[in-house]
Structure formats: structure tokens, C-alpha cells
Amino acid sequence: MYERYIKRLLDIMVSGFSIIILSPLLAVISLAIVIDDPGPVFFRQKRIAKDSKEGRKQFFNILKFRTMKTSTPPNMPTHLLTDPAQFITKVGSFLRRTSLDELPQLINIFLGQMSIVGPRPALYNQDDLYFERSKHGANAVIPGLTGLAQVLGRDGLEIRDKAKIDGEYSQNISFRLDIKCILMTIQAVLKREGVVEGGTGELKRQAKQMSGSVKKED
């Protein structure tokens, strides 16, 4: 009942109301982006949507505020860039730290392509994440603006761990769990936790490097 009807109704109401209320902020951010690095305000990227009934991949174009320079290689995941920081604009750096770059996804939510809470939509070519999520049934739910994996590790999680947590969410969807994810997201954003330029598993790699450095010093 909740997942099929109430969750969608709440998505429409919250996203529609938020777009109206936040319109002045959205306008200011749009202007700042253009002044910092002339080009498109929005960044559109092909992402994996909820699976069809036949279990086949479906796609949609996710919307974000553009945070990277127009010279950045297209359709390249951040963690695959040699030095992602060099491509991020000054305004983009702020937007990414505060997660304000995600605000345009309110439009995706209103259109029914996303939900407020759900597994973060993978890139169309992230087959590793897609197949890992398939093992846990996480591709069977609508992707979200935030999700359980986001609040329990975000960029620091390995693909396997992220897919497992997404699977746990998909099997236990409830109003209570969604509220918990939203509150934890707000807390994480305010504390700026879990954001690592370099992407999935980067925290683990950094820990290994630090461990190796300590051993050398010993």
C-alpha cells in the first residue's frame, strides 16, 4: 500500500511544493553557474531507471546543476577521472559539498522518474553496480534522490556493499524507513559527510594508503 500509492503521492506533493518554494534559490544558483563557467545550467546524464516487468534495463535522463567545466569528458563517472578536482568549477565545488547540485532532481521526482528515497540511480554503463543490485532486488524499485546506502557511507562504499544496502532498503520500504533516511541525509549534508571526489570506494583506498604510509614510517 505505502510503496505503491502513498509513496508516489508524497513524492508529487513534496517535489511540487519544493520546486515552487525554492524557485528563487534555483534562479540564483543558475546565474552563479553561468557567471563562473559560461555554458548550460543543467547537466543531463543517462541513468538506469527501475527495471521493467521483464527485468530489462530502462533509462532516463537525470538532472543536476552543472558543477564541472564544459571541457570535462562527457559521460565519465567522477571516480574514473584521473584528477576530478581539476574539472570542478568554483561554484560547482560549493554545490557538491552542500549537495545543492542535486536540487533539479526534484523535477525527475515530480515526473515519476525518481523518488525522494531509493537507491541512487546508476550510470547507464555502470554494469558492475547494476548486476550487484540485481542480486539483491534493488533494481526493482524506483531510484531516489537519497537512499539508505547514501546515509550509511555514500562515496566511501564499495560497489558490493552499496548494492547490499540498497537491497536491504528495497526489501523493507516503509514510511518510517523513508523518514529515517531523509533525516539522516539532512544530518550528513549539514556535516558534509561521505562526499569524496574520486567516487565509490575512495575512502577505503585512502585508508589503505594511510595504513601503508604508517607502516613505512614504523
C-alpha positions, -999 to +999 in steps of 0.1 A: +000+000+000+026+025+010+051+017-017+025+015-045+003+045-037+012+067-007+049+070-015+042+083-050+016+107-038+041+121-012+067+124-040+044+145-061+033+168-032+068+173-017+086+178-051+060+201-065+059+223-033+097+223-031+101+235-067+078+264-061+093+274-027+129+270-038+125+288-072+143+319-061+173+298-049+173+278-081+174+310-101+204+324-081+223+291-084+216+291-122+230+326-125+261+318-105+269+287-127+267+307-159+289+335-145+315+311-132+318+290-163+296+300-193+276+271-206+245+250-198+230+254-163+218+219-161+237+187-166+218+158-181+231+123-178+217+089-188+209+068-158+194+034-151+157+035-141+136+010-123+136-023-142+107-032-165+084-061-156+105-082-179+136-074-159+152-054-186+172-022-182+152+011-185+168+045-187+160+082-180+180+115-180+188+127-146+190+164-140+217+182-119+231+216-117+263+216-137+293+216-114+321+207-138+337+227-167+324+223-202+357+208-211+351+177-189+350+144-208+312+135-213+295+106-196+326+098-175+320+088-139+338+111-115+358+082-099+372+073-134+387+108-139+425+110-133+421+142-113+384+151-109+391+182-088+407+200-118+374+198-137+352+211-109+343+248-111+344+271-080+306+273-078+305+236-085+327+227-056+303+245-032+273+229-048+287+194-045+298+199-009+263+211+001+245+187-023+227+216-038+236+203-073+210+176-067+181+200-065+170+198-101+162+161-095+130+174-079+118+176-115+127+140-120+108+131-089+077+151-099+077+133-133+079+099-116+113+090-129+127+091-093+115+091-057+127+111-028+141+080-012+155+050-031+188+036-044+208+063-062+204+058-100+235+042-115+251+055-148+239+037-179+273+020-182+278+010-145+271-027-152+290-037-121+266-018-098+236-029-118+244-066-116+253-064-080+220-047-073+201-073-093+214-100-068+196-081-040+165-069-059+175-033-057+168-026-094+131-034-089+124-001-071+124+035-083+158+052-078+159+080-053+173+115-045+188+099-014+188+064+000+199+041+027+233+035+011+238+073+008+234+078+045+255+048+055+286+056+035+279+075+003+310+077-019+331+057+006+312+024+000+325-003-023+301-014-051+293-047-034+285-031+000+264-003-016+243-029-036+237-050-005+224-020+015+202-009-014+188-044-014+180-041+023+161-009+016+141-024-013+130-053+009+120-031+038+104+000+022+082+019+047+072+054+057+093+051+088+124+040+069+120+068+044+117+094+071+148+079+088+168+082+055+156+118+050+166+129+085+200+111+082+205+128+048+199+162+063+224+155+091+250+142+066+246+172+044+250+197+073+281+178+085+293+173+048+299+136+055+307+110+029+315+132-001+348+121-017+360+133-051+371+101-067+339+082-060+330+047-050+354+031-025+377+060-023+376+062+015+387+026+016+416+032-008+426+063+012+426+042+044+448+015+028+473+042+016+474+058+050+479+023+066+508+017+042+523+051+050+522+044+087+539+010+083+567+026+063+573+052+090+574+025+116 
